[in-house]
């Protein structure tokens, strides 16, 4: 079971890293092209800014999933300070279950939003539909929720990653 959980986690991490690298590369090339085209030729891609905004959305959701994988997501550590060490595993599990549930609710809401965008045939630019770019909303929340599920499994299988006690330059890898 431990090998399966680690394998799924690594495969998902590899996939996320690859997509983020590809998207950021496209973003840098497109933004640089826009600057050159506007400043040198007084031209530009009319769709460039809208496309870049949607790519930022993709990077944000995938980055949030990657942060969850590394236990570096935004959280409130108040419980950690006041919970006895023996209970911390259970408190962390309850918190992760609640977070996973909230991500599921948000993924469902994102799916319903996406269905409405498809039904109303919302156009992003030219004749390009908006929904493929907004697909990351339900997928992103589902992915983050799945990451919390993997964290719960790792915790009970004893394969949880160590997290730094405090934020220092040395704690950044």
N, C-alpha and C positions, 0 to 999 in steps of 0.2 A: 504494500500500500504506500509506503514511504517513497519508493522509487517512482510509482505512478504520479503521486502528488508533485514530487520534484520535477519529473519529466514534463508534466503539463505546465508547471510554473515556468520552467526554462523555455519551453517551446513558445508559450504565450509571450514571454519576455523578448525572445528573439524576434518574433513577429512584430511586436510593438516597436522595438528599436528600429527595425527595418523600415516600417511605415513612417515613423517620425523622421528618420534620416532623409527618406525620399521627399516627404512633404516640406521639411525645412530647406532642403536643396532647391526645390521648385520655388519656394517662397523667396529665397535669396536671389535666385536668377531672375524671377519675375519683377521683384522690387527694384533690383539694379537696372534691369532693362527699362522699366518705367521711368526711372530717374534719367537715364541716358536719352531715351526717346523724347522726353519732355524738355530737357535742357538743351539738347543739341538740335533736334528736329522739330520741336514744338508739336510733337505728336505723342501718342501713347495708346495703350490698349484701353478702350472704354470699359471693358469688363474686368480690368486688372485689380482695381481696388475691392470690388465685391468678391472676386475670387479669393484674394488674399485674406479678407475677413473670414470667409468660410474655412480656409485652411488653418487659420488661427484657432478656430473652434475645434477642428480635428486634433491639432497639436495639444490643445488644452485638455481635452478628454483623455487622449492617450497618455499625456504626461501625468494626469491625475491617477490613472491606472498604474503607471510605472512607479509613481511615488507611493502608492498603496503597497505595491509589491515590496518595496524597500523600507516599509514602515516610516516613511517620511511625509505622509499626508498630513493635512491640517487636522489637529485634534486638541482637545482640552485635557491636560494631564492632571487635573485636580484630584481625580479618583486615585491616581497612582501615588500621590503624596500621602493620602490618608487611609489607604487600604492595606491591611496586613499582608505581607508577602504570600502567605498561604492561600489567601482568597483572591489574589490578583489574577490568577489564571481564569477563575470563574467570572470575575467582574469584567475582565477584558473580553471574554467570550460573549457575555450578555451585551456589552457595548457593540461588539462586532455584529452580533445578530440583529440588533436594532438598526445599525447602520446599513446592513445588508438589506433589511426590509425596506428602509427608506429609499435605497438605491433601486429596489424593485418597483416601488410605487412611482418613482421618477422615470424609470425606464418605460413603464406602462403609459404614463402621461406623455412621454416623448414619442411613443409608438402611435398614440392617438393623434398627436399633433402631426406626425408624419403622414398618417392616413388622410387627415384633412388637407394637407398640402398636396397630396396626390389627387384627391377628389376634386379640389378646386383648381388643379393644374397651374399652380403658382410657377411663374417664370422667374428665373434668377437674372439672366441677361440674354439678349437675343432670343433664341428659341430654346434655350437650355432650361430644363425644369429644375426647380429648387430642391426637390426631395432627395436626390442622390447626395447632395452636399449636407443635408440635414439628417441623413441617416445615422450620423455619429451620435446624435442625441440619445436615442434609445439604446444603441449599441454601447455607447460610452458608459451610461449608467449601469447597464447590465454587466459590462466588463468590470467595472469597479466593484459592484456587488459580488461578482464571482471571485474577485481577488480577496474580498473579506471572507468568503467561504473557504478559500484555500488557506488563509491565515488561521482560521479556526481549526481546520484539519491539521495544519503544521503544528499548532500549539498542542493538540492532543496526541500527536504522533511524536512529539519531542524534537521536532526539526525546525522550530521557530528561529528566525535570524536574530542575532544580537543587534541591539540598537544602541547608539551612543547615549550616554547619560546627559550630555549637554551639547549644545551647538557650538563647536569650535572649528577653526580652520582645519585642524587635524581630523575632524570627524567627517569631512567631505571627501568622498572617494572619486 
